[in-house]
Amino acid sequence: MRRIMKKREKSDLEIRAIVQANLLLNKYMIDSPTELDIAGIALMEKCIIKETELTGEAGRIIKSGDHFIISIKEGLEKGQRNFVTVHELGHRIFKETISTYSVCKESDLRENKIFKEALPNQFAAELMMKREWFLDFTNNRDLSFELIKDTAEVFNTSIMSACIRYAHIGDKPVGFIYVHNEKIRWKAFSSDFPFWSLNSKLNELSYSKDYFRNRTRYEGKREIDIDAWFRNDRNRRDGATIYEEIFYMPRYGGVLVMLTT
């Protein structure tokens, strides 16, 4: 059974993840993201990495004697492959999250409520996008998908993990939503974003609807009615608007939506 954590547990977990990630960075004298050799660290931590065919999984880790074998799904983009690898390394660091044979679906890489996956995710975020580095790079910059893409490139991670990290520690209120085949799959909102009660279905008022209807794309931020995403939110006001920017992901059949006020 997957155990859902309480708020206090989530805070304690985040501290544990940050501490362990920074211990590892200090151990290998890593002072910037450009010095982060993920494969090298994994090898030093007795992990053997291989790419293989995986169905319904992004990665897995198996204990084999004194070593661990990390299997990564073939064909992943570099940033995603890196994040999956460090996530699996997190399982190795936090042995209580690993069984003899642990499998991680792609949705597990965004999990922050289930103990078994949340701890490796927090660890991976801090190891790859250390808070100090991340804030130095993103603070006081205009928030757009250009910044998110630059961030993902600098930190050698995936666009999605960069979005989630920004939502957790960035300096501007924001909401990120991933829509796949017109279905809302996940969201990541900053604690100071004023709206939380998301519509259950993709609304016609969102420009993202046009992409799934006829593959129409739009560049930059566009002002939209609040009902496009938050029809039933208690902070909603008639006639209120928010800004929507869309990052198109045709390879995955989805879009990432950024909402700002």
C-alpha positions in Angstrom: 0.0 0.0 0.0 1.2 3.5 -0.9 1.3 5.7 2.2 0.1 9.3 1.9 2.1 11.6 4.0 0.8 14.3 6.3 2.0 17.9 6.0 4.5 17.6 8.9 6.0 14.5 7.3 6.4 16.2 4.0 8.3 19.0 5.7 10.6 16.5 7.4 11.0 14.6 4.2 12.1 17.8 2.3 14.7 18.5 5.0 16.1 14.9 4.8 16.3 15.1 1.0 18.0 18.5 1.0 20.6 17.3 3.6 21.4 14.1 1.8 21.7 15.8 -1.6 24.0 18.5 -0.2 26.1 15.9 1.6 26.6 14.2 -1.8 27.5 17.5 -3.5 30.0 18.2 -0.8 31.4 14.7 -0.9 32.3 15.1 -4.5 33.2 18.8 -4.2 30.6 20.0 -6.7 30.1 23.7 -6.7 28.0 24.3 -9.8 25.6 22.4 -12.1 28.3 22.3 -14.8 30.4 20.1 -12.5 27.6 17.6 -11.9 28.6 14.2 -13.4 25.6 12.1 -12.8 27.0 8.9 -14.3 30.2 9.4 -12.3 28.4 9.9 -9.0 26.2 6.9 -9.6 29.2 4.7 -10.3 30.9 6.0 -7.1 27.8 5.2 -5.2 27.9 1.6 -6.5 25.2 2.0 -9.2 25.5 0.6 -12.7 23.4 2.5 -15.3 22.0 1.0 -18.4 19.4 2.0 -21.0 16.9 -0.7 -21.9 13.4 -1.3 -23.3 10.9 -0.5 -20.6 7.1 -0.5 -21.0 5.1 1.7 -18.7 8.2 2.6 -16.7 10.7 5.4 -16.8 13.2 3.7 -14.7 13.9 0.9 -12.2 16.5 0.0 -9.6 17.5 -3.5 -8.6 19.8 -4.5 -5.8 22.4 -7.0 -6.9 24.8 -8.1 -4.2 26.7 -5.0 -3.1 25.7 -3.0 -6.1 22.6 -1.6 -7.7 21.5 -1.7 -11.3 19.7 1.3 -12.6 17.7 0.7 -15.8 16.6 3.8 -17.7 14.0 3.7 -20.5 15.5 3.9 -24.0 14.8 7.0 -26.0 14.3 9.5 -23.2 15.5 13.1 -23.9 18.7 13.9 -22.1 17.2 16.1 -19.4 14.5 13.5 -18.6 17.1 10.7 -18.6 19.2 12.6 -16.1 16.3 13.3 -13.8 15.2 9.6 -13.9 18.7 8.5 -13.1 19.1 10.8 -10.1 15.6 9.8 -8.9 16.7 6.1 -9.0 19.9 7.1 -7.2 17.7 8.6 -4.6 16.2 5.2 -4.0 19.6 3.9 -3.4 20.5 6.7 -1.0 17.2 6.2 0.9 17.2 2.5 1.2 13.8 2.4 3.0 12.2 3.5 -0.3 13.6 0.5 -2.2 12.6 -3.1 -2.3 14.4 -5.9 -4.0 12.9 -4.7 -7.3 11.6 -1.1 -7.5 9.8 0.2 -10.6 9.1 3.9 -11.2 6.4 5.1 -13.6 6.7 8.5 -15.3 4.0 9.8 -12.9 6.2 8.8 -9.9 8.7 11.4 -11.0 6.3 14.1 -10.0 5.0 12.5 -6.9 5.2 14.6 -3.7 2.6 12.9 -1.4 3.6 9.2 -1.5 6.6 8.6 0.7 8.3 6.0 -1.4 8.6 8.3 -4.5 8.5 11.8 -2.9 11.8 11.4 -1.1 13.8 10.4 -4.2 12.1 13.2 -6.1 13.0 15.8 -3.5 16.5 14.5 -3.5 16.8 14.6 -7.3 15.5 18.2 -7.4 18.0 19.4 -4.8 21.0 17.5 -6.2 20.4 18.7 -9.8 18.8 22.1 -9.0 20.3 23.1 -5.7 18.2 25.8 -4.2 21.1 28.3 -4.1 22.0 27.7 -7.7 18.4 27.7 -8.9 17.5 31.0 -7.2 20.7 32.6 -8.4 19.7 31.7 -11.9 16.0 32.4 -11.9 15.3 35.2 -9.4 14.4 38.6 -10.7 14.0 37.3 -14.3 10.8 37.5 -16.3 8.9 34.3 -15.9 8.1 32.6 -19.2 8.8 29.3 -20.9 12.0 30.9 -22.3 13.3 31.1 -18.8 12.1 27.5 -18.0 13.8 26.2 -21.1 17.0 28.0 -20.2 16.8 26.6 -16.7 16.3 23.1 -17.9 19.3 23.5 -20.2 21.6 25.0 -17.6 20.7 22.3 -15.0 20.6 19.4 -17.5 17.2 18.4 -16.5 13.7 18.0 -18.0 11.3 20.9 -18.7 8.8 19.3 -16.4 11.2 19.0 -13.5 12.3 22.6 -14.0 8.6 23.7 -13.9 7.9 21.8 -10.7 11.1 23.2 -9.1 10.1 26.7 -10.0 6.6 26.2 -8.6 8.2 25.0 -5.3 10.9 27.6 -4.8 10.7 30.3 -7.5 10.2 34.0 -6.7 7.0 34.6 -8.7 3.4 33.1 -8.3 2.7 30.6 -11.0 0.7 27.5 -11.9 1.8 24.8 -14.2 -0.6 22.3 -15.7 0.2 19.3 -18.0 -2.6 18.3 -20.4 -2.3 15.0 -22.3 -4.9 14.2 -25.0 -7.2 16.9 -23.6 -7.0 15.4 -20.1 -5.5 17.3 -17.2 -2.8 15.0 -15.8 -1.0 17.0 -13.1 -0.6 20.5 -11.7 2.2 22.3 -9.8 1.2 25.6 -8.2 3.4 27.9 -6.1 2.1 28.5 -2.6 1.4 32.1 -3.4 -0.6 31.5 -6.5 -4.1 32.9 -5.8 -6.2 30.1 -7.4 -6.2 26.4 -6.5 -9.5 24.8 -7.4 -8.7 23.7 -11.0 -11.5 22.8 -13.5 -11.8 19.0 -13.8 -11.9 19.2 -17.7 -10.1 21.2 -20.3 -12.2 24.3 -21.0 -13.0 25.9 -24.4 -11.7 29.2 -23.1 -8.1 27.9 -22.9 -6.0 28.3 -26.0 -4.6 24.9 -25.4 -8.0 23.5 -26.5 -7.2 24.7 -30.1 -4.0 22.6 -30.2 -5.9 19.3 -29.5 -8.7 20.4 -31.9 -6.6 21.4 -34.9 -3.0 21.7 -33.8 -3.1 25.5 -33.7 -0.2 26.9 -31.8 0.2 30.3 -30.1 3.4 32.1 -29.1 3.9 34.0 -25.8 1.5 34.9 -23.1 -2.2 35.5 -23.7 -4.8 37.0 -21.5 -7.7 34.7 -20.8 -10.9 34.6 -18.7 -10.4 33.1 -15.3 -13.1 30.6 -16.0 -10.8 28.9 -18.5 -9.1 27.1 -15.6 -10.8 28.2 -12.3 -14.5 28.4 -12.8 -15.3 27.2 -9.2 -12.4 28.7 -7.3 -13.5 30.7 -4.2 -11.1 33.6 -5.2 -12.6 33.8 -8.7 -14.3 37.1 -9.6 -16.6 37.7 -12.7 -14.6 39.2 -15.5 -11.2 38.4 -13.9 -8.4 37.4 -16.2 -5.1 35.5 -16.0 -2.2 35.0 -18.4 -1.7 31.7 -20.2 1.5 30.5 -22.0 1.7 27.1 -23.7 4.7 24.9 -24.3 3.8 22.3 -26.9 5.1 18.7 -26.5 4.0 16.9 -29.7 6.3 14.0 -29.0 4.3 13.2 -25.9 0.9 14.2 -27.2 0.5 17.0 -24.7 1.1 20.6 -23.6 2.5 22.3 -20.6 0.5 25.4 -19.6 1.9 28.2 -17.5 -0.6 30.4 -15.7 0.4 33.8 -14.2 -1.5 36.8 -12.8 
